């Protein structure tokens, strides 16, 4: 038996997923069943499944089994006006979000500098997770000046979008002033919340939004599943 048999099994399972034979949400046969089906050792099957899970094709759920992972591939433009719903809606993706928590903390380091605050000034840190077609695609924290936006989390929960929240504060438009992106390994809690294999990387997006007069509004750090998003940079694009 070839030592590379796992690669063949991986390719066969991936092809069935691509062809729709194995549909999103479908449960894979058990490891012994797969070993029998492909006439291979369980080690080869285990490695093939693990590699597919790392790439985001499969979701291994302890106690339940292995399932084909729905994989909405998002084309996410980053321009002067970057809005989650505006970016995802035209792609036919149902966008949803949930607040994971919020707290009032003292601004330190970059958060204070970006928001133009003294170090130690109060800020509101709101942690949220976004889903596309029911699949987690990102999670992150957005920081606001607590004096200027004291009840941002409540308004965000009630209104459903940051754009609508800003309007209630008299801010009808805002721009992306800065975006920085880098990749790194996912941390265990991130992998769990994104429902991805721990060895699948993530993309970290740090961004600064400002009002039209140049005043800082928010600093955010958002963790995206690298298997579910493609970024395109359009700095000169006006998305009015």
N, C-alpha and C positions, 0 to 999 in steps of 0.2 A: 504493500500500500504506500503510495507516494506521501512523503512528508508534507507536501503542499496540497494535500487533498482538501484541507479546510478552505483554500482559496476557490476551488472548484464549487464546493458546497455554497460558499458565500455568494458566488456569481449566479448560481442557479436560483437561490432564494431571492436575490435582488432582482433577477429578471422576472420572476413570478410577481413580485411587487410592482415592477414597472409595467408589466403587461396587464395588471389588474386581476390576475388569477388570485392573488392574495390581496384583498381589499383593506383599506384603512379600518382598523379596529378588529380585524380577523385575528383569531388566536392560532398561533403556530402549534403543530403537533409537539408532543413532549420530546425531550432529548432522546430517550430510547426509540421512540417512533421515527424520529428523523434519522437516527443512526441506521435503523432498518431500511428506511426509504432510500437512503443514499448509499447503502452498503458500505458504511464507514464507521470508524471508531467514534466513541462518544467524545473523546478529546477533540477530534477534528470538528465535530458538530458544535461543540461548546465554543470553540474559538471562532468559528464562522458566525455564530449568533452574536457573540460578544463584539466582533468587529462591525457587524451591521448595526448593533445598538450604539456603538461609539459614533457612527456616522449619522445616526438619527432615523434609521429606517425601522428599527424595532424598539419597543419599550418592554423592559424586563421588570415585571411586578412581582415582588416576593409573595409567595403564597397563592398567586393567581395564575401565573404563566407568562408567556411571551406573546406580545401583540404587535401587529403592524401599526406603526406610528403614523397618524395623519401628519403630513408635512407641508403646511402652507409655505411656499417659498415667496417671500415678500421682497418686492423691489421697492426700496425705501429711499426716495430722493431727499437729499439734504440741501436746502437752499436758503434764501433770505427769509422765507416763511415756511417753517417746517412744522407740520401739524399731523399728528398720528392718524386721526380719522380721515382727514383729507387725503392722506397718502394711501391708506388701505382701502377706503370705501370704493374707489373706482376699480380696484382689482377684484371686486366681488367678494371681499372678505368681510365676514360679520365680526365687528370689533367690540370687545367687551373689556371691562377692567374692574379691578377690585382694590380697595385700600387695605394694605397689610398692617398699617399702623401709622401713627403720627405722634410727634413729641416736640416740646419746646426745649431747645438746647442752647448752649452758648456757642457762638460762632468762633471757629478756630481756623487758623491757616488760610488755605485757599478760599474757603467759603466766605470768610470775612472780607478778604481782599476783593474777590469778584463782585460781591454785593455792595462794596463801598462802605463797609461797616467797621467799627472799631472791634478789635478782637475781644471776644467775650460778650458782645451784644447779642440779644436774644434772636434766634431764628426758629422758624417752624420747619421741621424735617418731616416730609410726608413720603411714606413708602408705598408703592403701588406695583401691581402686576397687570400686564396687558395680555389679552388672548385674541387670537385670530381663528375664527371658525372653531372655537372651543379649545384650541391648543395654545399653551403658554408660549409667548414669543419674547417677552422681556420682563424685567423687573428692575426697579430702581428707586432712587430717592431724589426728591426735588426740594431745594431749600429756598425759603422766602424770608424776608425781613419780617419779624414777628410784630413789629410796631406798625408796619404798613399793611400787612396782610394777616391780621390776628386770627381770623377764622377761615383761612384758606381751606383746610381739610373739610370742614363742614359744607362750605359752598361747593367744593369740588365733588363731594359725594352727592349733593342735591342736584347739581346742574349737569354733571356728566362730562364736562370738558374744561380744560384750563382756559381756553379761549373765552368761554362763556363766563367763567369766574372773573377774569380780568375786566370784562365789560361791566360787571357790577361794581367794580372799583373805578369806573370811568376810563378804562384803558381799552380802546376799541381796536387797536392793532399793535403788533409787536414783531420784532425781527430777531432772527438768529444771529448773534454777534460772533460766536466762536463755537467750533466743534472740533473735538480731538477724539480720535479712535485708536484703540490698540487691542490686540488679542492676548489672551492668557488662558491658562487652564481654569476650568470651572471649580469653584469651591463646593464642598459637599451640600451646603444648604441651597446654593444657587442651582445646582444640578437637580435637587429634589423639587424645588419650586418651578423650574422650567421643564420638569418631567423629561430629562434627558440623561444619557449615560454619563457617569462621572468623568470619563476620559474625553468627552466631546468638549472642544474649547468654546469660549464665549468671546464676544466682542464688547468691549467697554467703551461707551460713548459718554464723554463729558461735554456738557454744553452750557452756554451762557445765552440767555434771552434778555433783550433790552427793549424798552419802549422807543417810539420813534424819535424822541428827544435825546436818546442815548443813555437814559437812566437804567441801571440794572434792575431787572425784575426777578430773575431766578437763576440758580445754578443747579444743574442736574447731573446725576451719574446713573446711567441706565445700562443694565447688563442684558445683552441680546444673545439668543441662541445662535451660534455661528452657522448652524445647519439650516436656519429658517429665514435668513435675511441676506439681501445683497444691497449694499449702499451705493448710491450714485451721488456724486457731489456736483451741485449746480449753483455755484455761488452768485451768479448773475441773473438767475431766473427770478422773475417776479410772478408770484402765484396769486395775484389778486383775482 
